[in-house]
Amino acid sequence: MKIGFNKPYLTGQETHYIEDAVKRGKISGNGYYTKLCQDYFENTFGFKKALLTTSCTDALEMCAMLANIKQGDEVIMPSFTFVSTAIAFIRQGANIVFADSYSNNPNIDATKIETLITSKTKAIVVVHYAGVSCDMDTIMSIASRYNLIVIEDAAQAISSKYKGKPLGSIGHMAAFSFHETKNIISGEGGLLTINDDRFINRAEIIWEKGTNRAEFFRGEVNKYGWVDTGSSFLPSEIISAFLWAQIENIDDIQNKRLAHWHYYHNHLNQWANDNQIKIMPIPEKETNNGHIFYLVCNSEQQRSDLIKHLKMCDIDAVFHYLSLHASDYYKDRHDGRVLLNSDKFANQLLRLPMFYELDVECVVNNIITFNG
């Protein structure tokens, strides 16, 4: 039987809650299920404000607006990330200053950030790759010294922690994804979290098409109108109802994925050593939410050979990001620095299948027949 890279997991309650949302007579945004989800995230993870969005990209675009990014501002972020991380700020007119990854993991190398700061730097965007935290103590310290805004791209990091603190609660604001490839899903969907009081009121306004509608419905103003920029960032109740079914089962989902992750780690260690392949390390100060299990092959050719081998076994394994600094869209605007580690992960990192119902033993048994 073919094993795909990803398979969305359904708890069985999604369609029940969607039907309930329809019967409640309000399926546009900011209704019963939206509030259930947002209250859960605020109460469980300690976010000062949580706002569901139609995608993580939308949440990142809201971050760029809230940070007041303007033409010519500089934003520091890793090159090894998805295009949404950058394009949210490009749309506001920012110049992206790409940073390299560490040599031993794809996260932004916090020791290199300070050298990239100029008088035009406005924000630092960190990406918690594979749900494993960046060095947030160092990054927040740098941001404090230079009065910069820190935005966490926590698309992959639901439920992960750094020194006991939930990711998405450390920076000034953060963005999460509930795309069907993530741990908990709503098909498409995202979440903006705000941890700095100065951004909360404006976040609600931007979320609601630039109006103070949310304040009006809470009875805080006697009318509402157009007061700021914004867009229709909030999802429908149908998306929120689907997400609520996932939230109710989040502990079970996370535990299952972590069990798969540890099976990979425990059973591939010797094989990886024999083939000069590095496996995803167990985090030390951070937690791991089982979002991704990756290998770093010793060459691009070895990765291609392993992908072909697994394909012959009816198993899909895939590479991940291409370095954004070398992309067709941005390479002529990049400052020319060579980002060796970002390019290494772009060329050599391989993701193994990871989903709730995965037959992880079958995948491992087929991987260890590869020698290359």
KABEL-V72818 format. One record per backbone hydrogen bond with DSSP energy under -1.0 kcal/mol. CO is the residue of the C=O (numbers start at 1). NH is the residue of the N-H. If there is no record, write none. Layout:
# KABEL-V72818
CO:NH ; CO:NH
This chain:
# KABEL-V72818
3:316 ; 5:354 ; 13:17 ; 14:18 ; 15:19 ; 16:20 ; 17:21 ; 18:22 ; 19:23 ; 20:24 ; 22:25 ; 27:237 ; 31:35 ; 32:36 ; 33:37 ; 34:38 ; 35:39 ; 36:40 ; 37:41 ; 38:42 ; 39:43 ; 40:44 ; 41:45 ; 42:46 ; 49:194 ; 51:192 ; 53:190 ; 55:59 ; 56:60 ; 57:61 ; 58:62 ; 59:63 ; 60:64 ; 61:65 ; 62:66 ; 63:67 ; 64:69 ; 65:68 ; 70:73 ; 73:95 ; 74:122 ; 74:123 ; 75:97 ; 76:125 ; 77:99 ; 79:81 ; 79:324 ; 82:85 ; 83:87 ; 84:88 ; 86:89 ; 86:90 ; 87:91 ; 89:94 ; 90:93 ; 93:72 ; 95:75 ; 97:77 ; 99:79 ; 100:109 ; 107:102 ; 108:110 ; 109:112 ; 113:116 ; 114:117 ; 118:121 ; 120:74 ; 122:149 ; 123:76 ; 124:151 ; 126:153 ; 127:129 ; 128:131 ; 129:132 ; 134:136 ; 135:139 ; 136:140 ; 137:141 ; 138:142 ; 139:143 ; 140:144 ; 141:145 ; 142:146 ; 143:148 ; 149:124 ; 150:172 ; 150:173 ; 151:126 ; 152:154 ; 152:175 ; 153:128 ; 154:157 ; 157:160 ; 160:167 ; 161:287 ; 162:165 ; 165:162 ; 166:169 ; 172:195 ; 173:152 ; 174:193 ; 175:154 ; 176:191 ; 178:186 ; 179:182 ; 186:188 ; 187:180 ; 189:178 ; 190:53 ; 191:176 ; 192:51 ; 193:174 ; 194:49 ; 196:199 ; 197:200 ; 199:203 ; 200:204 ; 201:205 ; 202:206 ; 203:207 ; 204:208 ; 205:210 ; 206:231 ; 207:233 ; 208:211 ; 210:227 ; 210:228 ; 212:216 ; 213:217 ; 214:218 ; 215:220 ; 216:219 ; 225:212 ; 231:209 ; 231:233 ; 233:54 ; 236:240 ; 237:241 ; 238:242 ; 239:243 ; 240:244 ; 241:245 ; 242:246 ; 243:247 ; 244:248 ; 246:249 ; 247:250 ; 249:253 ; 250:254 ; 251:255 ; 252:256 ; 253:257 ; 254:258 ; 255:259 ; 256:260 ; 257:261 ; 258:262 ; 259:263 ; 260:264 ; 261:265 ; 262:266 ; 263:267 ; 264:268 ; 268:272 ; 269:273 ; 270:274 ; 271:275 ; 272:277 ; 273:276 ; 278:296 ; 285:163 ; 293:352 ; 294:280 ; 295:350 ; 296:278 ; 299:303 ; 300:304 ; 301:305 ; 302:306 ; 303:307 ; 304:308 ; 305:309 ; 306:310 ; 307:311 ; 308:312 ; 310:315 ; 311:314 ; 314:3 ; 318:351 ; 324:327 ; 327:331 ; 330:333 ; 330:334 ; 339:343 ; 340:344 ; 341:345 ; 342:346 ; 343:347 ; 344:348 ; 345:349 ; 348:297 ; 350:295 ; 351:318 ; 355:358 ; 358:360 ; 359:363 ; 360:364 ; 361:365 ; 362:366 ; 363:367 ; 364:368 ; 367:370
